[in-house]
């Protein structure tokens, strides 16, 4: 009961993931990501070891499709899994096992992989892909967030008792340097995608602040002074 997009930015070389689910703490369950290598998601009936295996295969230089086949071969219960792989060149591959819960499926395109299970229908993955493709001029984190918002708005997850809310969500991006890293998570919230958007907007001014503390700490103001400046500008933390 999860919907996910893996994305690559051709302009910056970044890779990232946006994911939302009825389950809790999805950011610690499904993704594995590293700049210069790529990004993985193991979902449905999650096999945690496949995340590590997949990322190691990408780091060794295997393209996404080959890494996926090796991941599948390593798991005798693979028909319960949904697997997504996107390498650092934007090549994607996906697998949906025959024993994942419907509606279940995936689609791949240039620079992205979308997949989900226990969804309202194929319209959900289509909406996610379209939102990603139609926002190519935006930063990768914004594109991924718009994509999972579109999945939610297209019906999201539907179980045997009806609609299932997104109770956790995560947004992660990696690039060529630590400055490009992003790792935002909502571990438990009744409207996790909405909360993820709120956290991203609230955190955005901190990005340059934390980078300044990293590269030139002597010039970085104390955090309370930085917060006071934000408050004065009407950007309350």
RONUFI-13215 format. One record per residue: residue number from 1; residue in one letter; x, y, z of N, C-alpha, C, CB in turn. Coordinates in steps of 0.05 Angstrom, whole numbers, padded with zeros to 5 digits. Glycine has a CB too. Example, Ala and Ser with C-alpha at 12.3 -4.5 7.8 and 13.67 -1.06 7.14 Angstrom:
2
<atom 1 A <00264 -00114 00156> <00246 -00090 00156> <00264 -00066 00156> <00226 -00089 00181>> <atom 2 S <00257 -00045 00142> <00273 -00021 00143> <00258 00001 00157> <00282 -00012 00114>> 
END
This chain:
237
<atom 1 X <00017 -00024 00000> <00000 00000 00000> <00018 00025 00000> <-00019 00000 00024>> <atom 2 X <00031 00028 -00022> <00052 00049 -00025> <00052 00059 -00053> <00080 00037 -00017>> <atom 3 X <00058 00085 -00056> <00064 00095 -00083> <00089 00112 -00082> <00040 00113 -00094>> <atom 4 X <00105 00108 -00103> <00133 00117 -00102> <00142 00127 -00130> <00152 00095 -00092>> <atom 5 X <00159 00147 -00130> <00173 00155 -00155> <00203 00157 -00149> <00162 00181 -00166>> <atom 6 X <00219 00146 -00167> <00247 00150 -00168> <00252 00169 -00191> <00264 00123 -00171>> <atom 7 X <00268 00190 -00187> <00273 00209 -00208> <00302 00217 -00211> <00256 00233 -00204>> <atom 8 X <00309 00225 -00236> <00335 00235 -00243> <00333 00262 -00256> <00350 00214 -00261>> <atom 9 X <00350 00280 -00248> <00351 00307 -00261> <00374 00308 -00281> <00354 00329 -00239>> <atom 10 X <00367 00310 -00306> <00387 00310 -00327> <00405 00335 -00324> <00374 00309 -00354>> <atom 11 X <00394 00357 -00314> <00408 00382 -00312> <00430 00381 -00291> <00389 00404 -00306>> <atom 12 X <00424 00369 -00268> <00443 00369 -00245> <00456 00342 -00240> <00428 00378 -00221>> <atom 13 X <00445 00321 -00251> <00455 00294 -00245> <00445 00282 -00219> <00484 00294 -00245>> <atom 14 X <00427 00297 -00205> <00416 00287 -00180> <00397 00264 -00185> <00401 00310 -00165>> <atom 15 X <00395 00247 -00164> <00375 00226 -00163> <00359 00230 -00137> <00388 00197 -00165>> <atom 16 X <00334 00220 -00137> <00318 00223 -00114> <00294 00205 -00113> <00309 00251 -00111>> <atom 17 X <00280 00205 -00091> <00256 00189 -00087> <00235 00205 -00072> <00263 00163 -00072>> <atom 18 X <00210 00202 -00080> <00187 00211 -00065> <00170 00186 -00060> <00172 00233 -00080>> <atom 19 X <00161 00182 -00035> <00146 00158 -00028> <00126 00165 -00007> <00165 00136 -00019>> <atom 20 X <00102 00153 -00009> <00081 00156 00011> <00067 00129 00015> <00061 00178 00003>> <atom 21 X <00057 00125 00039> <00044 00099 00045> <00026 00101 00069> <00065 00078 00049>> <atom 22 X <00009 00081 00071> <-00008 00077 00095> <00009 00067 00119> <-00031 00058 00089>> <atom 23 X <00030 00053 00113> <00048 00043 00134> <00062 00067 00148> <00068 00023 00123>> <atom 24 X <00075 00061 00170> <00090 00082 00184> <00120 00080 00176> <00087 00079 00215>> <atom 25 X <00134 00102 00182> <00163 00105 00179> <00174 00095 00152> <00178 00091 00201>> <atom 26 X <00160 00102 00130> <00168 00091 00104> <00197 00099 00096> <00149 00101 00083>> <atom 27 X <00206 00122 00106> <00233 00131 00098> <00255 00112 00108> <00238 00158 00109>> <atom 28 X <00249 00096 00129> <00268 00077 00139> <00263 00049 00128> <00267 00076 00170>> <atom 29 X <00242 00045 00113> <00235 00019 00104> <00242 00013 00075> <00205 00014 00107>> <atom 30 X <00235 00031 00057> <00237 00025 00028> <00262 00035 00014> <00213 00037 00015>> <atom 31 X <00271 00060 00019> <00292 00071 00001> <00320 00064 00009> <00289 00101 00001>> <atom 32 X <00337 00064 -00012> <00366 00065 -00009> <00376 00084 -00031> <00379 00036 -00011>> <atom 33 X <00394 00102 -00024> <00401 00123 -00043> <00430 00132 -00038> <00382 00147 -00042>> <atom 34 X <00445 00137 -00060> <00472 00148 -00057> <00478 00164 -00083> <00493 00125 -00053>> <atom 35 X <00488 00188 -00079> <00497 00205 -00101> <00519 00191 -00117> <00506 00232 -00092>> <atom 36 X <00517 00193 -00144> <00536 00180 -00161> <00531 00151 -00166> <00563 00183 -00149>> <atom 37 X <00512 00140 -00152> <00505 00111 -00156> <00476 00109 -00166> <00509 00095 -00130>> <atom 38 X <00457 00117 -00150> <00429 00116 -00158> <00411 00113 -00134> <00425 00093 -00177>> <atom 39 X <00387 00103 -00139> <00367 00101 -00118> <00351 00075 -00122> <00349 00126 -00117>> <atom 40 X <00343 00063 -00100> <00328 00038 -00099> <00303 00041 -00082> <00346 00015 -00088>> <atom 41 X <00282 00027 -00089> <00260 00023 -00070> <00252 -00006 -00070> <00236 00041 -00076>> <atom 42 X <00250 -00018 -00046> <00240 -00045 -00042> <00214 -00041 -00026> <00260 -00064 -00027>> <atom 43 X <00191 -00049 -00038> <00165 -00044 -00026> <00146 -00067 -00029> <00154 -00019 -00037>> <atom 44 X <00121 -00063 -00022> <00100 -00083 -00019> <00108 -00100 00006> <00098 -00102 -00045>> <atom 45 X <00115 -00125 00003> <00126 -00140 00025> <00157 -00136 00025> <00119 -00172 00023>> <atom 46 X <00166 -00116 00040> <00193 -00106 00037> <00214 -00127 00044> <00196 -00081 00055>> <atom 47 X <00233 -00130 00027> <00258 -00145 00033> <00280 -00124 00037> <00266 -00165 00010>> <atom 48 X <00287 -00121 00063> <00306 -00100 00070> <00334 -00105 00057> <00309 -00098 00100>> <atom 49 X <00342 -00130 00055> <00368 -00136 00044> <00371 -00129 00015> <00374 -00165 00048>> <atom 50 X <00349 -00129 00000> <00351 -00122 -00029> <00358 -00093 -00033> <00324 -00129 -00042>> <atom 51 X <00350 -00076 -00014> <00358 -00048 -00017> <00388 -00045 -00017> <00346 -00031 00006>> <atom 52 X <00401 -00058 00002> <00430 -00056 00004> <00444 -00069 -00020> <00440 -00069 00030>> <atom 53 X <00434 -00093 -00027> <00445 -00107 -00051> <00442 -00090 -00075> <00431 -00133 -00055>> <atom 54 X <00419 -00079 -00080> <00415 -00062 -00104> <00433 -00038 -00105> <00386 -00053 -00105>> <atom 55 X <00436 -00024 -00083> <00453 -00001 -00083> <00482 -00008 -00087> <00450 00015 -00056>> <atom 56 X <00491 -00030 -00075> <00518 -00040 -00079> <00523 -00047 -00109> <00524 -00064 -00062>> <atom 57 X <00503 -00059 -00121> <00506 -00065 -00150> <00509 -00040 -00167> <00482 -00082 -00159>> <atom 58 X <00493 -00020 -00161> <00496 00005 -00175> <00523 00018 -00170> <00473 00025 -00167>> <atom 59 X <00533 00017 -00146> <00559 00028 -00140> <00581 00014 -00155> <00564 00027 -00110>> <atom 60 X <00577 -00012 -00161> <00596 -00028 -00176> <00595 -00022 -00206> <00592 -00057 -00171>> <atom 61 X <00575 -00007 -00214> <00573 00001 -00242> <00552 -00014 -00258> <00599 -00003 -00255>> <atom 62 X <00537 -00031 -00246> <00516 -00045 -00260> <00494 -00026 -00268> <00504 -00068 -00243>> <atom 63 X <00484 -00027 -00293> <00461 -00010 -00301> <00436 -00020 -00286> <00457 -00011 -00331>> <atom 64 X <00416 -00003 -00286> <00392 -00009 -00270> <00379 -00036 -00277> <00371 00013 -00274>> <atom 65 X <00376 -00042 -00302> <00362 -00067 -00310> <00378 -00091 -00301> <00359 -00068 -00341>> <atom 66 X <00404 -00090 -00303> <00420 -00113 -00294> <00419 -00116 -00264> <00449 -00110 -00304>> <atom 67 X <00421 -00093 -00250> <00419 -00094 -00220> <00393 -00106 -00211> <00423 -00066 -00209>> <atom 68 X <00371 -00098 -00225> <00345 -00109 -00218> <00344 -00139 -00221> <00323 -00096 -00235>> <atom 69 X <00354 -00150 -00243> <00354 -00179 -00248> <00370 -00194 -00226> <00365 -00185 -00275>> <atom 70 X <00392 -00182 -00218> <00408 -00195 -00197> <00394 -00193 -00170> <00436 -00181 -00195>> <atom 71 X <00380 -00172 -00165> <00364 -00170 -00141> <00342 -00191 -00140> <00352 -00142 -00138>> <atom 72 X <00328 -00194 -00162> <00307 -00214 -00164> <00318 -00242 -00160> <00293 -00212 -00191>> <atom 73 X <00340 -00248 -00172> <00352 -00274 -00170> <00361 -00281 -00141> <00376 -00277 -00189>> <atom 74 X <00365 -00261 -00125> <00375 -00265 -00098> <00352 -00270 -00078> <00391 -00241 -00089>> <atom 75 X <00327 -00269 -00087> <00305 -00271 -00068> <00285 -00292 -00077> <00290 -00244 -00067>> <atom 76 X <00283 -00315 -00062> <00265 -00336 -00069> <00235 -00328 -00065> <00271 -00360 -00053>> <atom 77 X <00230 -00306 -00051> <00203 -00296 -00047> <00197 -00271 -00064> <00199 -00290 -00017>> <atom 78 X <00210 -00269 -00086> <00209 -00244 -00102> <00181 -00237 -00112> <00228 -00246 -00125>> <atom 79 X <00164 -00257 -00115> <00137 -00251 -00125> <00120 -00235 -00105> <00122 -00276 -00132>> <atom 80 X <00130 -00232 -00080> <00116 -00215 -00060> <00127 -00187 -00061> <00120 -00227 -00033>> <atom 81 X <00147 -00182 -00077> <00161 -00156 -00076> <00153 -00138 -00099> <00191 -00160 -00076>> <atom 82 X <00157 -00112 -00094> <00157 -00092 -00115> <00183 -00077 -00113> <00132 -00072 -00113>> <atom 83 X <00198 -00078 -00136> <00225 -00067 -00136> <00229 -00045 -00156> <00246 -00090 -00141>> <atom 84 X <00244 -00025 -00149> <00249 -00002 -00167> <00278 00005 -00166> <00231 00022 -00159>> <atom 85 X <00290 00010 -00189> <00318 00016 -00191> <00322 00039 -00211> <00335 -00009 -00199>> <atom 86 X <00338 00059 -00203> <00345 00081 -00221> <00374 00087 -00217> <00327 00107 -00216>> <atom 87 X <00390 00084 -00239> <00419 00089 -00236> <00426 00118 -00240> <00434 00072 -00256>> <atom 88 X <00451 00125 -00237> <00460 00153 -00237> <00458 00165 -00265> <00488 00154 -00227>> <atom 89 X <00454 00149 -00285> <00451 00160 -00312> <00421 00163 -00320> <00464 00142 -00333>> <atom 90 X <00404 00157 -00301> <00375 00160 -00306> <00362 00137 -00319> <00371 00184 -00322>> <atom 91 X <00376 00114 -00320> <00364 00090 -00331> <00348 00076 -00309> <00385 00071 -00343>> <atom 92 X <00323 00069 -00315> <00306 00058 -00295> <00296 00030 -00301> <00283 00075 -00290>> <atom 93 X <00288 00015 -00281> <00277 -00011 -00284> <00258 -00017 -00260> <00299 -00034 -00286>> <atom 94 X <00237 -00032 -00265> <00218 -00039 -00244> <00208 -00067 -00246> <00195 -00020 -00245>> <atom 95 X <00199 -00077 -00224> <00188 -00105 -00222> <00165 -00105 -00203> <00210 -00125 -00214>> <atom 96 X <00143 -00117 -00211> <00120 -00120 -00193> <00113 -00150 -00192> <00095 -00104 -00204>> <atom 97 X <00117 -00161 -00168> <00112 -00190 -00165> <00083 -00197 -00167> <00123 -00199 -00138>> <atom 98 X <00078 -00222 -00175> <00051 -00231 -00179> <00034 -00234 -00154> <00051 -00258 -00193>> <atom 99 X <00047 -00233 -00130> <00033 -00236 -00105> <00032 -00210 -00089> <00047 -00258 -00089>> <atom 100 X <00038 -00188 -00102> <00032 -00162 -00090> <00003 -00156 -00092> <00050 -00139 -00103>> <atom 101 X <-00007 -00139 -00074> <-00036 -00134 -00073> <-00046 -00114 -00093> <-00044 -00125 -00045>> <atom 102 X <-00068 -00119 -00106> <-00078 -00100 -00127> <-00091 -00075 -00114> <-00098 -00115 -00146>> <atom 103 X <-00095 -00054 -00132> <-00082 -00051 -00158> <-00052 -00048 -00153> <-00094 -00027 -00174>> <atom 104 X <-00037 -00061 -00170> <-00008 -00060 -00167> <00005 -00059 -00194> <00002 -00084 -00151>> <atom 105 X <00026 -00043 -00196> <00040 -00041 -00222> <00061 -00020 -00222> <00020 -00036 -00244>> <atom 106 X <00075 -00017 -00244> <00096 00003 -00246> <00098 00012 -00275> <00123 -00009 -00237>> <atom 107 X <00112 00034 -00279> <00119 00044 -00306> <00146 00058 -00304> <00096 00063 -00317>> <atom 108 X <00160 00057 -00327> <00186 00070 -00328> <00187 00088 -00353> <00208 00049 -00330>> <atom 109 X <00203 00108 -00351> <00207 00126 -00373> <00235 00139 -00371> <00185 00148 -00374>> <atom 110 X <00241 00157 -00388> <00267 00170 -00388> <00270 00186 -00362> <00270 00189 -00412>> <atom 111 X <00288 00177 -00345> <00294 00191 -00320> <00275 00185 -00297> <00294 00219 -00325>> <atom 112 X <00258 00165 -00298> <00240 00160 -00276> <00230 00131 -00275> <00217 00179 -00276>> <atom 113 X <00223 00123 -00251> <00208 00098 -00247> <00186 00104 -00227> <00227 00075 -00236>> <atom 114 X <00161 00095 -00233> <00138 00099 -00216> <00127 00071 -00209> <00116 00117 -00228>> <atom 115 X <00119 00067 -00184> <00107 00041 -00177> <00089 00045 -00153> <00128 00020 -00171>> <atom 116 X <00070 00026 -00151> <00052 00027 -00127> <00037 00001 -00125> <00033 00050 -00129>> <atom 117 X <00027 -00003 -00101> <00010 -00026 -00095> <-00012 -00019 -00076> <00028 -00049 -00084>> <atom 118 X <-00034 -00034 -00078> <-00059 -00028 -00063> <-00068 00001 -00069> <-00054 -00031 -00032>> <atom 119 X <-00069 00006 -00095> <-00076 00033 -00105> <-00105 00034 -00115> <-00057 00042 -00126>> <atom 120 X <-00114 00059 -00120> <-00141 00063 -00131> <-00142 00055 -00160> <-00149 00092 -00128>> <atom 121 X <-00119 00050 -00173> <-00119 00041 -00201> <-00094 00051 -00215> <-00143 00050 -00215>> <atom 122 X <-00092 00044 -00240> <-00069 00052 -00256> <-00067 00083 -00259> <-00070 00040 -00284>> <atom 123 X <-00090 00096 -00256> <-00091 00125 -00257> <-00072 00138 -00237> <-00119 00135 -00253>> <atom 124 X <-00066 00125 -00215> <-00049 00136 -00195> <-00020 00138 -00205> <-00050 00120 -00169>> <atom 125 X <-00010 00116 -00216> <00018 00117 -00227> <00020 00135 -00251> <00028 00088 -00234>> <atom 126 X <-00002 00136 -00267> <-00002 00154 -00290> <00000 00183 -00281> <-00027 00149 -00307>> <atom 127 X <-00015 00190 -00261> <-00015 00218 -00251> <00012 00225 -00239> <-00037 00221 -00230>> <atom 128 X <00025 00206 -00225> <00051 00211 -00214> <00071 00217 -00236> <00061 00187 -00197>> <atom 129 X <00071 00200 -00256> <00090 00203 -00279> <00085 00230 -00293> <00087 00180 -00298>> <atom 130 X <00060 00236 -00298> <00054 00261 -00313> <00062 00285 -00297> <00024 00262 -00319>> <atom 131 X <00058 00285 -00271> <00066 00308 -00255> <00097 00312 -00256> <00057 00305 -00226>> <atom 132 X <00111 00290 -00255> <00140 00292 -00256> <00149 00302 -00283> <00153 00264 -00251>> <atom 133 X <00138 00292 -00305> <00146 00300 -00332> <00139 00329 -00338> <00134 00281 -00352>> <atom 134 X <00117 00338 -00327> <00108 00365 -00334> <00121 00387 -00317> <00078 00367 -00329>> <atom 135 X <00140 00379 -00300> <00153 00399 -00283> <00183 00399 -00286> <00146 00394 -00253>> <atom 136 X <00192 00394 -00311> <00221 00389 -00316> <00238 00413 -00309> <00225 00382 -00345>> <atom 137 X <00227 00437 -00309> <00243 00461 -00303> <00247 00466 -00273> <00229 00485 -00315>> <atom 138 X <00232 00451 -00257> <00235 00455 -00228> <00258 00438 -00216> <00208 00446 -00214>> <atom 139 X <00266 00444 -00192> <00286 00428 -00178> <00275 00400 -00173> <00294 00441 -00151>> <atom 140 X <00293 00381 -00171> <00285 00353 -00169> <00268 00348 -00145> <00309 00335 -00168>> <atom 141 X <00274 00360 -00122> <00258 00355 -00098> <00229 00364 -00102> <00270 00368 -00074>> <atom 142 X <00226 00387 -00115> <00199 00397 -00121> <00184 00379 -00140> <00201 00426 -00132>> <atom 143 X <00198 00369 -00160> <00185 00351 -00180> <00175 00326 -00166> <00205 00345 -00202>> <atom 144 X <00192 00315 -00149> <00184 00290 -00135> <00161 00295 -00116> <00208 00279 -00119>> <atom 145 X <00161 00318 -00102> <00139 00324 -00084> <00113 00328 -00099> <00146 00348 -00067>> <atom 146 X <00115 00343 -00121> <00090 00346 -00138> <00080 00320 -00148> <00096 00365 -00162>> <atom 147 X <00098 00302 -00154> <00090 00275 -00164> <00074 00260 -00144> <00114 00260 -00173>> <atom 148 X <00084 00258 -00119> <00069 00243 -00099> <00043 00257 -00091> <00086 00237 -00075>> <atom 149 X <00043 00284 -00092> <00018 00298 -00088> <-00002 00291 -00109> <00023 00329 -00088>> <atom 150 X <00007 00288 -00134> <-00011 00280 -00155> <-00022 00252 -00151> <00003 00282 -00182>> <atom 151 X <-00005 00234 -00141> <-00014 00207 -00136> <-00035 00207 -00114> <00010 00190 -00127>> <atom 152 X <-00031 00222 -00094> <-00051 00225 -00072> <-00078 00235 -00084> <-00041 00244 -00050>> <atom 153 X <-00076 00257 -00100> <-00100 00269 -00111> <-00114 00252 -00131> <-00093 00296 -00123>> <atom 154 X <-00100 00233 -00143> <-00112 00215 -00163> <-00126 00191 -00150> <-00091 00205 -00182>> <atom 155 X <-00126 00190 -00123> <-00140 00168 -00109> <-00123 00153 -00090> <-00151 00149 -00129>> <atom 156 X <-00096 00155 -00093> <-00078 00143 -00074> <-00083 00113 -00069> <-00081 00157 -00048>> <atom 157 X <-00085 00106 -00044> <-00087 00078 -00036> <-00115 00070 -00029> <-00068 00072 -00012>> <atom 158 X <-00123 00046 -00038> <-00150 00036 -00032> <-00148 00007 -00024> <-00169 00040 -00056>> <atom 159 X <-00155 00000 00000> <-00155 -00027 00010> <-00183 -00039 00009> <-00144 -00028 00038>> <atom 160 X <-00186 -00062 00022> <-00211 -00076 00022> <-00234 -00061 00036> <-00208 -00103 00035>> <atom 161 X <-00227 -00042 00054> <-00246 -00026 00068> <-00249 00002 00057> <-00239 -00025 00097>> <atom 162 X <-00237 00007 00034> <-00239 00034 00022> <-00213 00049 00023> <-00260 00050 00036>> <atom 163 X <-00215 00075 00021> <-00191 00092 00018> <-00173 00090 00043> <-00199 00121 00014>> <atom 164 X <-00147 00090 00038> <-00127 00089 00060> <-00111 00115 00059> <-00109 00064 00057>> <atom 165 X <-00110 00129 00081> <-00094 00154 00081> <-00064 00149 00080> <-00101 00171 00105>> <atom 166 X <-00049 00169 00071> <-00020 00167 00072> <-00011 00175 00101> <-00007 00186 00051>> <atom 167 X <00000 00156 00115> <00007 00161 00143> <00037 00165 00147> <-00001 00137 00160>> <atom 168 X <00053 00160 00126> <00081 00168 00127> <00090 00174 00098> <00099 00145 00139>> <atom 169 X <00111 00190 00097> <00122 00198 00070> <00151 00206 00074> <00105 00221 00058>> <atom 170 X <00165 00206 00051> <00193 00214 00052> <00201 00226 00025> <00211 00190 00058>> <atom 171 X <00220 00244 00026> <00231 00258 00003> <00261 00259 00006> <00219 00287 00000>> <atom 172 X <00276 00246 -00012> <00305 00245 -00011> <00317 00252 -00038> <00314 00217 -00001>> <atom 173 X <00339 00267 -00037> <00354 00274 -00061> <00384 00272 -00054> <00347 00303 -00071>> <atom 174 X <00399 00262 -00074> <00428 00261 -00071> <00440 00271 -00098> <00439 00233 -00065>> <atom 175 X <00463 00285 -00095> <00477 00295 -00119> <00507 00291 -00117> <00471 00325 -00122>> <atom 176 X <00521 00309 -00129> <00550 00305 -00130> <00564 00315 -00105> <00561 00320 -00154>> <atom 177 X <00550 00330 -00088> <00563 00341 -00064> <00542 00340 -00041> <00573 00369 -00068>> <atom 178 X <00553 00343 -00017> <00535 00343 00007> <00516 00367 00006> <00552 00345 00032>> <atom 179 X <00523 00388 -00008> <00505 00412 -00009> <00479 00405 -00022> <00519 00434 -00024>> <atom 180 X <00479 00384 -00039> <00455 00377 -00054> <00437 00357 -00039> <00462 00366 -00081>> <atom 181 X <00446 00348 -00016> <00432 00327 -00003> <00406 00337 00011> <00449 00314 00018>> <atom 182 X <00385 00321 00009> <00360 00327 00022> <00349 00301 00033> <00340 00341 00003>> <atom 183 X <00339 00302 00058> <00328 00278 00070> <00306 00287 00090> <00350 00261 00085>> <atom 184 X <00281 00288 00080> <00259 00296 00096> <00239 00273 00099> <00245 00321 00083>> <atom 185 X <00229 00270 00124> <00211 00247 00129> <00188 00255 00147> <00227 00224 00142>> <atom 186 X <00166 00244 00142> <00143 00245 00160> <00137 00216 00169> <00117 00258 00147>> <atom 187 X <00143 00209 00193> <00141 00181 00202> <00114 00173 00210> <00160 00177 00225>> <atom 188 X <00097 00191 00220> <00070 00184 00229> <00053 00210 00229> <00070 00170 00256>> <atom 189 X <00034 00212 00211> <00016 00235 00209> <-00008 00228 00193> <00032 00260 00197>> <atom 190 X <-00032 00237 00200> <-00056 00229 00185> <-00057 00240 00157> <-00080 00239 00200>> <atom 191 X <-00041 00261 00151> <-00039 00272 00124> <-00009 00276 00118> <-00055 00300 00121>> <atom 192 X <00004 00254 00114> <00033 00254 00113> <00044 00270 00089> <00044 00226 00112>> <atom 193 X <00031 00268 00066> <00041 00283 00042> <00038 00313 00046> <00026 00274 00017>> <atom 194 X <00016 00321 00057> <00012 00349 00063> <00032 00359 00083> <-00017 00354 00073>> <atom 195 X <00038 00343 00103> <00057 00350 00124> <00085 00351 00112> <00056 00330 00147>> <atom 196 X <00091 00333 00093> <00118 00334 00080> <00122 00359 00065> <00121 00310 00061>> <atom 197 X <00101 00369 00051> <00103 00394 00037> <00108 00417 00058> <00077 00400 00022>> <atom 198 X <00094 00417 00080> <00097 00438 00100> <00125 00438 00111> <00077 00434 00123>> <atom 199 X <00136 00414 00117> <00163 00412 00127> <00183 00422 00107> <00170 00383 00135>> <atom 200 X <00180 00415 00082> <00198 00425 00061> <00198 00455 00059> <00192 00412 00034>> <atom 201 X <00174 00467 00060> <00173 00496 00058> <00185 00510 00083> <00143 00505 00055>> <atom 202 X <00181 00498 00106> <00191 00509 00130> <00222 00507 00132> <00179 00496 00155>> <atom 203 X <00232 00484 00121> <00260 00479 00122> <00276 00494 00101> <00265 00449 00119>> <atom 204 X <00264 00502 00079> <00279 00513 00056> <00298 00535 00064> <00259 00524 00036>> <atom 205 X <00291 00554 00081> <00310 00575 00088> <00335 00565 00103> <00297 00596 00104>> <atom 206 X <00332 00542 00115> <00355 00531 00131> <00376 00519 00113> <00344 00510 00150>> <atom 207 X <00370 00514 00088> <00389 00499 00071> <00416 00514 00069> <00377 00495 00043>> <atom 208 X <00415 00540 00063> <00439 00556 00060> <00452 00560 00088> <00434 00583 00046>> <atom 209 X <00435 00562 00108> <00446 00566 00135> <00463 00543 00144> <00423 00570 00155>> <atom 210 X <00453 00519 00140> <00468 00495 00149> <00493 00491 00131> <00451 00470 00147>> <atom 211 X <00491 00499 00106> <00515 00496 00089> <00537 00516 00097> <00507 00501 00059>> <atom 212 X <00529 00540 00105> <00548 00560 00115> <00562 00549 00141> <00534 00587 00121>> <atom 213 X <00546 00536 00158> <00558 00525 00182> <00578 00503 00175> <00536 00513 00201>> <atom 214 X <00574 00490 00153> <00592 00468 00144> <00618 00480 00132> <00578 00451 00123>> <atom 215 X <00615 00499 00114> <00639 00508 00099> <00654 00531 00113> <00631 00517 00071>> <atom 216 X <00640 00547 00128> <00653 00571 00141> <00639 00577 00167> <00652 00596 00122>> <atom 217 X <00642 00560 00187> <00627 00563 00212> <00633 00589 00226> <00634 00540 00230>> <atom 218 X <00656 00601 00222> <00662 00626 00235> <00644 00649 00226> <00690 00634 00230>> <atom 219 X <00632 00646 00202> <00615 00667 00192> <00585 00661 00196> <00620 00671 00162>> <atom 220 X <00579 00638 00207> <00552 00630 00210> <00541 00642 00236> <00549 00599 00211>> <atom 221 X <00517 00655 00235> <00506 00666 00260> <00496 00644 00278> <00483 00685 00253>> <atom 222 X <00493 00650 00304> <00481 00631 00322> <00452 00624 00311> <00479 00642 00351>> <atom 223 X <00444 00600 00317> <00418 00592 00305> <00395 00609 00316> <00412 00563 00312>> <atom 224 X <00396 00618 00341> <00374 00635 00351> <00373 00662 00336> <00377 00639 00381>> <atom 225 X <00397 00672 00328> <00397 00697 00313> <00386 00692 00285> <00426 00708 00311>> <atom 226 X <00392 00669 00273> <00381 00662 00247> <00351 00660 00249> <00394 00636 00236>> <atom 227 X <00341 00647 00270> <00312 00643 00273> <00299 00670 00277> <00306 00625 00297>> <atom 228 X <00311 00688 00293> <00300 00714 00297> <00298 00730 00271> <00317 00730 00317>> <atom 229 X <00318 00726 00254> <00317 00740 00227> <00294 00728 00210> <00344 00736 00213>> <atom 230 X <00291 00702 00211> <00268 00690 00197> <00242 00701 00207> <00269 00660 00199>> <atom 231 X <00239 00703 00233> <00214 00713 00245> <00209 00741 00236> <00215 00711 00275>> <atom 232 X <00230 00757 00234> <00227 00785 00226> <00218 00787 00197> <00253 00800 00230>> <atom 233 X <00225 00767 00181> <00217 00767 00153> <00190 00753 00149> <00238 00753 00136>> <atom 234 X <00178 00744 00171> <00153 00730 00169> <00155 00701 00161> <00136 00744 00150>> <atom 235 X <00179 00689 00165> <00183 00661 00158> <00188 00645 00183> <00207 00658 00138>> <atom 236 X <00168 00644 00200> <00171 00632 00226> <00179 00603 00224> <00145 00634 00242>> <atom 237 X <00199 00593 00239> <00208 00565 00237> <00188 00546 00250> <00235 00562 00251>> 
END
